Amino acid sequence: MSKNLIKFWPFLVLLYLTLFTRVINIDELFYFTYDESIPAFVGRRLILWQHIPLIGGVTPFNFHLGPYFYWFYALLLAIGKLNPIIWGYAGAAIAMVTTFLIYKLGDLTGSKKLAITAAIFWATSYLANIYDRHLWALYWGPLISIIVLICLYKIIKGKEKFVYPLAITIGLGIHADPSNLVFLILAILVWFIYKLPI
């Protein structure tokens, strides 16, 4: 185990840096806007009065999304005793997963240098650090895009079982924000370009 820690310590430091840069001064830099107030209201109602929403928020295109993210945000609110700052900490933890997957995607290309450089950029990006301090509809875009790219890469390489995480990721992504429909279009294009079996 100590050999593995020695081997991977630079990457572990990078994951810690991802977490640290997103939680430092979180009480002062956490922000709460309209995009957070709706899930907070729905989550509070679920926790205090057991009102389980069966429909999600309405989009600018006038159709409703699924309630899955409301349930997730409510679970976090319950853990944080109705203090929405728990979303900032959860966002920082999820950012660590994104950093790890960015590294894995770069590593799939066969370039460790590319993998570590991309992960460093994500861990230390000013904009990523600011926007990872809260959970809102567009928060999930980077994580969803990385998972979609990894799944498509694996499917192209003949690992057809990755169609399941791809479908789940795209499905949940669309229910986070309709802009994630672009990943469905990307998957369809990849299917036709690479002549993958249906």
C-alpha positions as CSV (number, residue, x, y, z in Angstrom):
1,M,0.0,0.0,0.0
2,S,2.8,2.4,0.8
3,K,4.3,1.7,-2.6
4,N,1.0,2.7,-4.3
5,L,0.9,5.8,-2.2
6,I,4.4,6.8,-3.2
7,K,3.6,6.0,-6.8
8,F,0.3,8.1,-6.9
9,W,1.1,10.8,-4.4
10,P,1.3,13.6,-7.1
11,F,-2.2,12.7,-8.3
12,L,-3.5,12.5,-4.7
13,V,-2.0,16.0,-4.1
14,L,-3.9,17.1,-7.2
15,L,-7.2,15.7,-5.9
16,Y,-6.6,17.4,-2.5
17,L,-5.8,20.7,-4.4
18,T,-9.1,20.3,-6.2
19,L,-11.0,20.0,-2.9
20,F,-9.0,22.7,-1.1
21,T,-9.4,25.4,-3.7
22,R,-13.2,24.9,-3.8
23,V,-13.8,24.9,0.0
24,I,-11.4,27.6,1.1
25,N,-13.5,30.6,2.4
26,I,-16.7,28.8,1.2
27,D,-18.8,30.6,3.8
28,E,-17.9,33.9,2.2
29,L,-17.7,32.8,-1.5
30,F,-20.8,30.5,-1.6
31,Y,-23.6,32.2,-3.4
32,F,-27.3,31.5,-3.4
33,T,-29.4,32.7,-6.3
34,Y,-32.8,31.9,-7.9
35,D,-31.3,28.7,-9.3
36,E,-30.6,27.5,-5.8
37,S,-33.8,28.8,-4.2
38,I,-36.2,26.5,-6.1
39,P,-34.4,23.2,-5.2
40,A,-34.0,24.6,-1.6
41,F,-37.7,25.3,-1.4
42,V,-38.6,21.9,-2.8
43,G,-36.1,20.1,-0.7
44,R,-37.2,21.8,2.5
45,R,-40.8,20.9,1.8
46,L,-39.8,17.3,1.2
47,I,-37.8,17.1,4.5
48,L,-40.2,18.9,6.8
49,W,-43.6,17.8,5.3
50,Q,-42.6,14.6,3.3
51,H,-44.0,16.2,0.1
52,I,-42.2,14.1,-2.5
53,P,-42.1,15.9,-5.9
54,L,-42.9,13.6,-8.8
55,I,-42.1,16.3,-11.4
56,G,-39.0,18.5,-11.8
57,G,-38.5,22.1,-12.8
58,V,-39.9,23.7,-16.0
59,T,-37.5,24.5,-18.8
60,P,-37.5,27.7,-20.9
61,F,-39.1,25.4,-23.6
62,N,-42.2,24.9,-21.4
63,F,-41.7,21.2,-20.5
64,H,-40.9,19.7,-17.1
65,L,-37.8,17.7,-16.2
66,G,-37.7,14.7,-14.0
67,P,-37.5,15.2,-10.2
68,Y,-34.3,13.2,-9.6
69,F,-32.0,16.2,-8.9
70,Y,-34.6,17.7,-6.5
71,W,-34.4,14.4,-4.6
72,F,-30.6,14.5,-4.6
73,Y,-30.5,18.1,-3.4
74,A,-33.0,17.3,-0.7
75,L,-30.9,14.4,0.5
76,L,-27.9,16.8,0.8
77,L,-30.1,19.4,2.6
78,A,-31.2,16.7,5.1
79,I,-27.5,15.8,5.8
80,G,-26.7,19.5,6.1
81,K,-29.6,20.2,8.5
82,L,-31.3,22.5,5.9
83,N,-28.1,24.6,5.5
84,P,-27.6,24.9,1.7
85,I,-23.9,25.4,2.1
86,I,-23.7,21.6,2.1
87,W,-24.2,22.0,-1.6
88,G,-20.9,23.8,-1.8
89,Y,-19.1,21.0,-0.1
90,A,-20.8,18.4,-2.2
91,G,-19.9,20.4,-5.3
92,A,-16.2,20.3,-4.2
93,A,-16.3,16.5,-3.6
94,I,-17.9,15.9,-7.0
95,A,-15.2,18.2,-8.6
96,M,-12.6,15.7,-7.3
97,V,-14.4,13.0,-9.3
98,T,-14.4,15.3,-12.4
99,T,-10.7,15.9,-11.9
100,F,-10.0,12.1,-11.7
101,L,-12.1,11.4,-14.8
102,I,-10.4,14.2,-16.8
103,Y,-7.1,12.5,-15.9
104,K,-8.5,9.1,-17.0
105,L,-9.8,10.5,-20.3
106,G,-6.4,12.0,-21.0
107,D,-4.7,8.7,-20.0
108,L,-7.0,6.8,-22.5
109,T,-5.3,8.7,-25.3
110,G,-2.0,7.2,-24.2
111,S,-0.5,10.5,-23.0
112,K,0.2,10.8,-19.3
113,K,1.5,14.3,-19.9
114,L,-1.8,15.3,-21.5
115,A,-3.8,13.6,-18.7
116,I,-2.0,15.3,-15.8
117,T,-1.9,18.7,-17.6
118,A,-5.6,18.7,-18.2
119,A,-6.3,17.6,-14.6
120,I,-4.1,20.4,-13.3
121,F,-5.9,23.0,-15.4
122,W,-9.3,21.8,-14.1
123,A,-8.1,21.7,-10.5
124,T,-6.7,25.2,-10.5
125,S,-9.1,26.9,-13.0
126,Y,-10.5,30.1,-11.5
127,L,-13.9,29.8,-13.2
128,A,-14.2,26.1,-12.3
129,N,-13.4,26.9,-8.7
130,I,-16.0,29.6,-8.5
131,Y,-18.8,27.7,-10.3
132,D,-18.0,24.4,-8.4
133,R,-19.0,26.1,-5.1
134,H,-22.7,25.5,-5.6
135,L,-24.9,22.9,-7.3
136,W,-27.2,24.2,-10.0
137,A,-28.4,22.9,-13.3
138,L,-25.3,23.7,-15.3
139,Y,-22.9,22.3,-12.7
140,W,-23.2,18.8,-14.1
141,G,-22.0,19.7,-17.6
142,P,-18.3,19.1,-17.2
143,L,-18.8,15.8,-15.4
144,I,-21.4,14.6,-17.9
145,S,-19.3,15.5,-20.9
146,I,-16.3,13.6,-19.5
147,I,-18.3,10.5,-18.8
148,V,-20.0,10.6,-22.3
149,L,-16.6,10.9,-24.0
150,I,-15.1,8.1,-22.0
151,C,-18.1,5.8,-22.7
152,L,-18.0,6.7,-26.5
153,Y,-14.3,6.0,-26.6
154,K,-14.8,2.6,-25.0
155,I,-17.7,1.7,-27.3
156,I,-15.6,2.6,-30.3
157,K,-12.9,0.3,-29.0
158,G,-15.5,-2.6,-28.9
159,K,-16.5,-2.5,-25.3
160,E,-20.3,-2.5,-25.9
161,K,-21.2,-2.7,-22.2
162,F,-20.4,1.0,-21.9
163,V,-23.6,1.7,-23.8
164,Y,-25.4,1.4,-20.4
165,P,-23.5,4.0,-18.4
166,L,-23.7,6.2,-21.6
167,A,-27.5,6.0,-21.7
168,I,-27.9,6.6,-18.0
169,T,-25.5,9.6,-18.1
170,I,-27.3,11.2,-21.1
171,G,-30.7,10.5,-19.6
172,L,-29.8,12.1,-16.2
173,G,-27.9,14.9,-18.0
174,I,-31.0,15.9,-19.9
175,H,-33.0,16.0,-16.7
176,A,-30.3,18.3,-15.1
177,D,-30.5,20.8,-18.0
178,P,-31.9,20.6,-21.6
179,S,-28.6,21.9,-22.9
180,N,-27.2,18.5,-22.3
181,L,-29.2,17.2,-25.3
182,V,-26.0,18.0,-27.2
183,F,-24.5,14.8,-25.8
184,L,-27.3,12.8,-27.3
185,I,-26.6,14.4,-30.7
186,L,-22.9,13.7,-30.2
187,A,-23.6,10.0,-29.4
188,I,-25.9,9.6,-32.5
189,L,-23.2,11.2,-34.7
190,V,-20.5,8.9,-33.3
191,W,-22.8,5.9,-34.0
192,F,-23.1,6.9,-37.6
193,I,-19.6,8.0,-38.2
194,Y,-18.0,4.9,-36.7
195,K,-20.8,2.6,-38.1
196,L,-21.4,1.1,-34.7
197,P,-23.9,-1.8,-34.4
198,I,-27.3,-0.9,-33.1
